[in-house]
Amino acid sequence: MNIILVSNRCTQSRSIYLTGWHVFLCIVLLVALTAAAVLGMMRFAPAGLDKVGIRPNQLVYQRSNLSALALKLGEMQARVQRLDALGGRLVKLTGMKPEEFQFDQPPAQGGPLVTAGPLSLATLAQQLETLAHVVDDRSDKLMALQTLLMQNQLSRGLLPSIVPIENGVYTSNFGWRVDPFSGSSAMHEGVDFMAEPGTPIFASAGGVVVYADTHAQYGNMVEIDHGNDIVTRYAHASKLLVKAGQVVRRGDKVAEVGSTGRSTGNHLHFEVRYKGSAQNPVRFLQNAAG
């Protein structure tokens, strides 16, 4: 192959003779330069497309979003588990049947199919964030409800709520009656339970023993302060089993039935006082039972 070169600077033309081997080397060099240019564009050009038509930076961004959503989903699952446990405790505190609120099972769902198209990653992330705030709000409110229920249970435990004697015969009501000693009308500030001597007497509620000694009218008597200006008295006992300053729980044995003080026979005289005034003990026991 002859190539003729013509230049304005040269007065004469020049010719170059290329063999087939020279042409082959030129073609190889051209192909190599073209391949190098394409590889350089794919490597350094950020606007280049991959095999599926998605830009590399977009693919990294989507993977990052999916990782963030997976992390948020894990947090939501942990919060829901805590809510389930809290719901179970609230069911027990309120006295409801556990089978009525089965927190360990997913809620039943159904209805006709109405499609609205797939959710975008941005929409899904926004809904998860909103749901997280709702779960936090419900958790705070349920925790406050649990605290109130526990306080209510503690308060009820400090109210006279159980009959202080077992197998006793109810012999005298609260209110005006004929006094067995004077025969005149007199106020009976408690209720009487007739029982065998030595029958256990139990604290009707938890509290602190403020009196455990002999009284001229009540005989051997135990007085328990339950807080909130509520006091109970257990009188005419044959034996005292607690001392002043001792903390007792509801149902603890505090004395034994006897006939000491102003008494005509073996029985328990039981009083409930609020701010120093005698109250009908039956009313407390009935309210506690209800």
C-alpha positions in Angstrom: 0.0 0.0 0.0 1.4 3.4 -1.0 0.4 6.5 1.0 1.2 9.9 -0.6 1.8 12.8 1.8 1.3 16.4 0.6 2.3 19.4 2.7 2.3 23.2 2.1 5.7 23.4 3.7 7.2 20.9 1.4 7.6 21.6 -2.3 7.7 17.9 -3.2 5.3 15.2 -2.1 6.4 12.1 -0.3 5.2 8.6 -0.4 5.2 5.9 2.3 4.9 2.2 1.4 2.9 0.1 4.0 3.0 -3.6 4.0 0.1 -5.9 5.2 1.9 -6.4 8.5 1.9 -2.6 9.0 -1.8 -2.4 8.3 -2.5 -5.2 10.8 -0.6 -3.4 13.5 -2.5 -0.2 12.9 -5.8 -2.0 13.2 -4.8 -3.7 16.5 -3.6 -0.3 17.9 -6.9 1.4 16.9 -8.9 -1.4 18.6 -6.7 -1.2 21.7 -7.2 2.6 22.0 -10.9 2.3 21.5 -11.2 -0.4 24.2 -9.1 1.8 26.6 -11.3 4.8 26.0 -14.5 2.8 26.7 -13.1 1.3 29.9 -12.0 4.7 31.0 -15.5 6.1 30.5 -17.1 3.2 32.5 -14.7 3.7 35.3 -14.5 7.4 35.7 -17.8 8.7 34.3 -20.4 8.9 37.1 -23.2 9.2 34.6 -22.4 5.7 33.1 -25.1 3.1 33.3 -24.7 -0.5 34.5 -26.1 -3.6 33.0 -29.7 -3.1 34.2 -29.9 0.6 33.5 -29.6 1.8 37.1 -26.9 4.2 38.0 -24.3 2.9 40.5 -24.9 5.7 43.0 -28.7 5.0 42.8 -28.1 1.4 43.6 -26.0 2.2 46.6 -28.6 4.7 47.8 -31.4 2.1 47.5 -29.4 -0.5 49.4 -28.7 2.1 52.2 -32.4 2.9 52.4 -33.3 -0.8 52.7 -30.8 -1.3 55.5 -32.2 1.7 57.4 -35.8 0.3 56.9 -34.7 -3.1 58.2 -33.2 -1.5 61.3 -36.4 0.5 61.9 -38.5 -2.7 61.5 -36.3 -4.5 64.1 -36.9 -1.7 66.5 -40.6 -1.7 65.9 -40.8 -5.5 66.5 -38.9 -5.1 69.9 -41.3 -2.3 70.9 -44.4 -4.4 70.0 -43.1 -7.3 72.1 -42.7 -4.9 75.1 -46.3 -3.7 74.5 -47.5 -7.4 74.4 -45.9 -8.1 77.7 -47.3 -4.9 79.2 -50.8 -5.8 77.9 -50.5 -9.2 79.6 -49.7 -7.5 82.9 -52.6 -5.1 82.6 -55.0 -8.0 81.9 -53.9 -9.6 85.2 -54.2 -6.3 87.1 -57.7 -5.6 85.9 -58.9 -9.1 86.6 -59.9 -9.8 83.0 -59.7 -13.3 81.5 -56.3 -13.8 79.7 -58.1 -15.6 76.8 -60.1 -12.4 76.0 -56.9 -10.5 75.1 -54.4 -12.9 73.5 -51.4 -10.6 73.0 -49.2 -13.5 71.8 -51.3 -14.0 68.6 -51.6 -11.6 65.6 -55.0 -9.9 65.3 -57.5 -11.3 62.8 -57.8 -9.3 59.6 -59.8 -9.4 56.4 -62.0 -7.6 53.9 -62.3 -7.1 50.1 -59.2 -6.4 48.0 -58.8 -2.8 47.0 -55.3 -2.2 45.5 -53.6 1.1 45.5 -50.3 0.3 43.8 -46.9 -0.5 45.4 -45.5 1.7 48.1 -42.3 3.7 47.4 -39.4 3.5 49.8 -39.9 7.1 50.9 -43.6 6.4 51.7 -42.8 3.2 53.5 -40.1 5.0 55.6 -42.6 7.8 56.5 -45.3 5.3 57.6 -42.8 3.4 59.7 -41.7 6.6 61.4 -45.3 7.6 62.1 -46.1 4.2 63.5 -43.0 4.4 65.7 -44.3 7.6 67.3 -47.8 6.0 67.8 -46.3 3.0 69.5 -44.2 5.2 71.8 -47.2 7.3 72.7 -49.4 4.2 73.5 -46.5 2.6 75.5 -46.3 5.7 77.7 -50.0 5.8 78.3 -50.2 2.1 79.1 -47.3 2.4 81.5 -49.2 5.3 83.3 -52.3 3.1 83.4 -50.3 0.2 84.9 -49.0 2.6 87.6 -52.5 3.7 88.5 -53.8 0.1 88.6 -50.9 -0.9 90.9 -51.5 2.1 93.2 -55.2 1.1 93.3 -54.3 -2.4 94.2 -52.0 -1.2 97.0 -54.7 1.2 98.3 -57.3 -1.6 98.3 -54.8 -3.8 100.2 -54.7 -1.1 102.9 -58.5 -1.0 103.3 -60.3 -3.4 105.7 -61.3 -6.1 103.2 -61.5 -9.5 104.9 -63.5 -10.7 107.8 -61.0 -10.8 110.7 -62.2 -14.2 112.0 -63.2 -17.5 110.5 -66.1 -19.6 111.6 -67.4 -16.8 113.9 -71.1 -16.2 114.5 -72.2 -12.7 113.7 -74.1 -11.6 116.9 -74.3 -7.8 117.1 -74.6 -5.1 114.5 -73.1 -1.6 114.2 -75.4 1.1 115.6 -77.8 1.8 118.4 -78.7 -1.1 120.6 -79.6 -2.0 124.2 -76.5 -2.1 126.3 -76.1 -5.6 127.9 -74.7 -4.1 131.1 -76.8 -1.0 131.7 -80.0 -2.0 129.8 -80.2 1.4 128.2 -79.9 2.5 124.6 -76.2 2.9 123.6 -74.2 3.2 120.5 -72.3 0.1 119.5 -69.4 1.3 117.4 -68.4 -2.1 115.9 -69.6 -5.6 115.1 -69.3 -8.7 117.2 -68.3 -12.2 116.2 -68.9 -15.0 118.8 -66.3 -17.7 118.6 -64.5 -20.3 120.8 -61.7 -19.0 123.0 -58.3 -19.1 121.3 -59.8 -18.7 117.8 -57.3 -16.8 115.6 -58.0 -13.1 114.8 -56.6 -11.8 111.5 -55.7 -8.3 110.4 -58.4 -7.2 108.0 -55.9 -5.1 106.0 -52.2 -4.3 106.0 -50.8 -1.6 108.2 -48.8 -0.7 111.3 -49.8 -1.8 114.9 -50.2 1.4 116.9 -51.6 -0.2 120.1 -51.3 -3.7 121.5 -52.1 -3.7 125.2 -54.9 -3.9 127.8 -57.7 -1.3 127.7 -60.3 -0.8 130.5 -63.2 -1.0 128.1 -61.9 -3.1 125.2 -59.8 -5.6 127.3 -56.8 -6.9 125.4 -56.9 -4.9 122.2 -54.9 -4.5 119.0 -55.2 -1.3 116.9 -53.8 -1.1 113.4 -53.2 2.1 111.4 -53.8 1.5 107.7 -53.0 5.0 106.5 -55.4 7.5 105.0 -56.8 8.1 108.5 -58.2 4.5 108.6 -57.8 2.5 111.8 -59.2 -1.0 112.8 -59.6 -2.3 116.4 -59.7 -6.0 117.6 -61.0 -6.1 121.1 -61.6 -8.5 124.1 -58.8 -10.9 123.0 -57.4 -13.5 125.3 -53.9 -13.2 123.8 -52.1 -10.6 121.8 -49.6 -11.8 119.2 -48.2 -8.5 117.9 -46.5 -5.5 119.4 -46.8 -1.7 118.8 -44.7 -0.6 115.8 -45.0 -3.9 114.1 -45.9 -4.0 110.4 -48.6 -6.5 109.5 -50.1 -7.7 106.2 -53.7 -8.4 105.4 -54.5 -11.9 106.9 -51.7 -12.0 109.4 -52.7 -13.4 112.8 -52.6 -10.7 115.4 -54.5 -12.1 118.4 -56.8 -14.8 119.8 -60.5 -14.6 120.8 -61.3 -14.2 124.5 -63.5 -12.3 126.9 -61.5 -9.6 128.5 -62.6 -6.0 129.4 -66.2 -5.1 129.1 -67.5 -8.4 127.7 -70.2 -10.9 128.5 -68.5 -13.9 126.8 -65.9 -15.0 124.3 -66.2 -13.0 121.1 -64.3 -10.5 118.9 -65.4 -6.9 118.8 -64.2 -5.4 115.5 -64.2 -1.7 114.7 -63.3 0.5 111.7 -62.6 4.2 112.3 -62.1 7.0 109.8 -60.5 10.2 111.1 -61.4 9.1 114.6 -65.1 8.4 113.9 -66.6 4.9 114.0 -67.8 3.5 110.7 -69.9 0.5 109.9 -67.3 -2.3 109.2 -69.8 -4.2 107.1 -69.9 -1.5 104.6 -66.1 -1.7 104.1 -66.2 -5.5 103.8 -69.0 -5.4 101.3 -67.3 -2.8 99.1 -64.1 -4.8 99.2 -65.9 -7.9 98.2 -67.6 -6.1 95.3 
